């Protein structure tokens, strides 16, 4: 890791070409002279060369001031003389002219350092494994993974049926999708329960206003349905035709409405499922571990709320437990019950409780994993026959395994200091637990434990 180069670091570094030959002349942050010294020497050499032939400095653009008062929803006001620079549609000629002037000024000032910039860029790229790939994860009979190709900037999302020896099916080649665009990002993506349809959210502007698109994986056809101005979060119902998504407020980009779209129908007729009136809450949609329920999950800084509906017939969503200040919880359904991580009843480090499938209040919660003042519970993953709990104790992350017969044990680590956490475990009917591990001497690694 390269430490941040500050003014003090530069002041302590080489000031002449001779200094670059003397290792004692440079103060090396984080004891990495093999990285810092060449960088500083290249910088000094560039600056010395350019200063000898320095041209008059260009004049920096000066943004005009246009008095403007911004009014907040709660009544407060503030003065912003540069509010005119905001243009969400990127169409204001004056704003675009100013940004172009800033870019031209930056290019002129930085031009003498272009050779150094190219050198550093090439060195960084040389240290990257360009044809890297994620660890495949199995879900409903397919192995899903992300891979990169050498020389390309974006990933390819793909899958193979049955085993990794089967022919590859490319879900999304994001390099092709991004061609000719100044910006491109793919957010959430979800495959229907019958494995035939793909829904994904894409943004080619950079404002986090996504567009949901659809693809028939049997034919490769991209369907005409388009849902605009949404959050990158989607989930399919069991009928493989209905998609639930979250609509953003066009000004604040807050997640405000959950809607459902039926393939082949006009987006204008999409049904409003839920609307959040409190702008301190963020929300998303999801599916329970056992695929029995769809959920709407709402979270603020000090409060949470989950709503659920049968995935087979999601007509109405029921509140699992009404929101209450200073009560946070997140819930998953598995093995005929809700499993809930919460700080309720003074559990500042969180505890795990259970509730019946038709629960509607906190009075129905029963403690399962008790609160511990010395152990923070960060998450839980549910499997057939056991559960994996992500914890933090004595400053270290760890994973505790609770078995159906009452036994418990911890995933072992051979090093005194490390970071460990749950990895992708999309299927519950497996004896294999995947977790990620790294330390100061171990690169980030995904392990699979039986």
N, C-alpha and C positions, 0 to 999 in steps of 0.2 A: 504494500500500500504506500502510495506516495503522500507524504505529509503536505499540508497547505503551506504554500510559500508566501510569507508575509513580508511587509516592509522591513521588519527587523531581521528576518532571515536573509534578505537580499543585502542589507547593510553589513551583515556579518560574512557575506560571501565574497567571491572574487571581484576585484575591481579593475584588474589589469590582466593582460594575457599571461603574464608571468605567474600571477596568482593561480591560474588554472592548472599550472604544473605542480602546485604545492597543496597537498591535501590538508595541511594544517591551516590553510588560509580560509577554509570554508567551515561554517557551523552547519552540520547536517541534522535536520529534524528527523527523528525516529531512527537515527543511525543507519541511514541508507545512502551512503556516499556513491555507491555504484549507480544509483538512479538520479540523485539530486545534483551531484557535481556536473555530469554532462549537460543536464538541462540548464543549470545556472551558467555554465561556461558558454553554451550556445547562445543563451540570452544576452550575456555580456558582450560576446563577439558581435552579435547582430546590432545591439544598441550602439557599440563603439563605431562600427562600420557606418551605420546610418547617420550618427551624429556628425561624422566628419564631412558628410556631404548633405547636411540637413537643408531642406528647402523650407521656405516660410510656412509656418503651421497653418492649415486650413481653418477657416472660421466655423465654429460649431453652430449648428442650427439652434435657433431660439424660439421655442414654442410660444405662440401668442396666448395672452390671458383673456378669457371671456368670462366675466363674472356669472356664476351660476349657483343657485341654492339647491342642495339635495335634501329632500324630505324623507325621513325614515317612516316606516309604517307605524311605529310607536310614538311618533310626534316630534322626535328630535330633528334638528336641522344642522347642516354644515355647509360651509362655502367651499366650492371646488372650481377654481379658475380654469382647470384643464379638463373639465367634464366633456367639453366638445370633442376631445380625442376618442371618446367612446363611440364606437360605431359597430354594433353587432353584425351588421350586414356587410361590412367592409366595402362601403360604396361612397362615403363622403370624400369628394375630391380634395378638400383642404387637409383632411386627416391623412389621406394616402400620400399627398405631396410632402407633408412633414415627415412621415415615416421613411419615404424614399430619400429625403435629404439626410436624415439620421443615418440610414444605411450607407449612403455615399460617403458621408463624413467618416464613418467607422472604417470603411474599406480603404480610404485614403490614409488615415492615421496608422492603420495596421499593416499597410502594404509592405513596409520594410521587413516585417517579421514573417512574411508569407513563407520563405524557405524554412524557417524554424518550425512554423506551424505544420508544414508538410512533413518534415522530419519526425516530429513528435507523433503525428497521426499515423505514419507508416509503422513506427515502432509499436504503438498501441495495437494496431490491427494485427501486427505480426505475432502478438502474444495471445490472440483470441483464436479459439478453435472454431473455425468458420462453418464447418459441417457438423455442428453439434446437434444433439437430439435429446429430448426428455425421456425419462424412464416410462415405458408403456404401462398403461393402467387398463384393466379389464372391466367392462361394464356391459351387461346384457349380451354376452357372447362375442363382443368385439374388443380388440386391443386398440386404445386411442393413444396418440402421441403427437408431439410437435417436433419438427425437424427443420434445420437450416441447410441451405446449399451455399457452397463457397462463392463469395463475391456478391451475394444477394443480401439485402438489408432486412427483409421480412421473413417470418416463419411460414411453413407449410403445415396445415392441420390435416392429419391423416388418420386412417384406421385400417386394421386387418381383421378379417373374420376368423374366429377360432384360434389361430396361432399367429405368431410373427413370421411364419414361413408362408402364409397365405398371400395372395396378390394384394398390393396396396390400393386403397381407395382414398383419393385426395378429396377431402371435404372442402377446404379452402386453400387456394394458392394466393396468399396475401400479396406476394410480389406482383402477380399479374393484376390483382385488384387495385394496387396502389400505383400502377404505371401511369405516368403523366400527371400525378397529383403532388402538390407541395406538402401535403400532410395526409396521413391515413392511419387509422387505428381500428382494430376489431375488439369490441368489448366482450360481453357474455355471448356464449353460443350453447344451444341445447338441442339434442337429438330427441325426436319423438319416441314414445314408448315402443312403437313397432319397428324402430330403427330406420324408418324410410324417409323421414323429413328432417331437415336441419333449419333452425332459426338462429340468426345471429344479428348483432348490433354493430353498425359501422359508423365512423365519423371521418369525413374528409375535409373538415373545416378546422377543427381543433378547439371548438367551444364546448365540447361535452354534450352537444345535442345530437343524439344518435338517430340513425335510421335502421329499423328492423327489416331484414330481408329474409327470403325463404328459398330453399333449394330442395328439389326432389332427388334424393340420393340414389334412387334406382335408375334414373335417366340422366342425371346431371343437369337437368333443366332448372334455371333460376326462375321462380314463379313471379308473376307480376305484382303481387301484394307488396306494398311499401307502407310502413308506419313511421312517421317522422316526429321529431321533437320529443324523444323519449330517453329514459335512462338505459344504460347497457345491462339490462337484467330481464330475463325471459324464462318462462317455464310452461311446458305443455301439459294439458289435461290428458286423461286416459283415452279420449276419443280420437287422438292423433289429428284433430282438426282445429281445436281451440287452443289459442295461445294467450297467456296472461302476461301483461307487461305494465311498466310504470311510466306514466306521463309526467314530464317536467313542466314547471312554471316557465313560460318563455322568457321572463325577465330575470328572475332570481336563480333559475335552474334547480330549484328545490323539487324533490320528488313529492308530488301532490295528489296524484290520482292513479288508481289501479284500474285498468280496463281489460276486456277480453276481446280477442279478434278471432273470427271464424274464417278459415281460409276460403278465398273466393268471394267474400262479401265486401262491400265498400267499407273502408276504414271509418268513414263518417258515421256509420251505423254501429260502431263498436260500443258495447254496453259498459257503462260506468259501474264498477264493482265496489269501489271504496274511494272516498276522498278525505284527505287529512287536512283539517283546518288549523292545526297548530304548527307554525313554521319552524318550531324548535325540534321537530321530529323528522328523521330521515326514515325511508322505508324501502323494502325490497320484497320480492316474491321468491318462493322456494318450494321444495318438495321434501316430505319427511323421509327418513332413512328407510322405512318399510314401503314407501311408495303409496301409502294409504291416503295421505292428506296433502293438499296444497296449502301453503301458508303465506300470510302477509305479515312481515316482521317489521315493527316500528321501534326505533331507538332514539332517545335524546341523551343528553349528558347525564341525566340522573333518573331516567325512567325508561321502561320498556313495555311493549304490548305485542302479543301474537294473536292473530286470527287464523282460523283453520276451516277448511271445507273438504269434503270427500273428493279425492282426485277423480273418481269415476263419475261424479255428478256434482261439480262445484257450483251449485246455484246460489248458496248463501254461506257466508263466512261467520263463524262463531268466535267470540272473544274467549281465549283460554283463561285469562285473568286480567281484569281491568287495570289500566295504568295507574300507578300511584307514585307520588314523588319519593325519591330515594330508594325505590325498589326496581332493580334491574333483573331481567331474566332473559334467557334464550332457551328454546325448547325444541325437542325432536321426539318423534313418535316411533316406537319400536317394541315388538313383542307384546302388543296389546296394552301399552301404557305410554303416557308422556314422560319423558325424562328431561328434567329442567335444571339448568345451572342458574343459581340465583344468589343475591346478597340479602334476601328477605330475612327479617327477624334478627337483624344485627350481624349477619354473616358477612363481615367486611371482606374476608378472603374467599367468599363464595362457598356454597355447598351444593349438593345435588339432591333434588327431591323427585318424587314420582307423583303422577296424578292419573285418574282414569281417563279413558279415551274421550268421554263426553264432558270433561271438566270445564267449568266456567268461572271458578273463583279460587283464590289462594287458600281458602279454608279446606280445600280438597287435597292440598299438597301434603305428602308424607316424606319425612327425611329418609334419604337412602345413604348418602355419603356425608357424614357430619362435617360441620365447620371446624377448621383447625386454625388457631391463631398463628401458627408457624408455617402453614402451607397454603399457598395461593392456588386455587383451581382455575386453570385457564381454558379448559375445553374437555370434551368427552366424545369418543367415537364408540358406537355400539355395534357389536357383532353377535353372531350366534354362539352362545356359550361363554362369552367373556366381554368385558368392556375395557377400553383404554382411556385413561384419564391423564391429560396433560397438566402437570403441576410445576410449581416453582418453590424451591425450599433452599434456605441458606444461600440464596443468590444463584442457584443452579436450576436449570430446567430438567425435568425428568418425566418419565412416563410410567404410571402405575397400572398394572393389569389386575383387574378384578374378575375372578372366575365364577361361574354359576354355582359351583360347589362351596363357595365361601373362601377359597384360597386367594391370596394376593401376592404379587411379586413385582419387582421393578426391572425395567429394561436396563441392562448393565452397560457401564462405560468404563474403559480402561484408563482414562485420563482424569486428572484431578479438576480440570477446568474445561468446560465444553458448552455447546449449545445443542439442544435436542428438542425435536417437536414432531407432531403427527404429520405425515405426508398424505398424499392422495390415497384414500381407501374407499373407492366408490361402491364396493360390494360388501354386504354383511355376512354372506354365507361362505366364509373362507377362514381357514386357520392362520392365514398369513397377515401379519401386521407390518405396514410400511411406515418407516419414520425417517426423518432427516437428521443428520448429525454433522457437526463441524466443530473445530477447535482451532487454537493458534497454530497447530501443527498438522491438522487433518483438514483437507479441502472438504467443502460441502458434499456430502455423500448420502444417497438414499439407500437405506438398508431394508431388508425384508426378514422378519423374524417369525418363525413358526411357533 
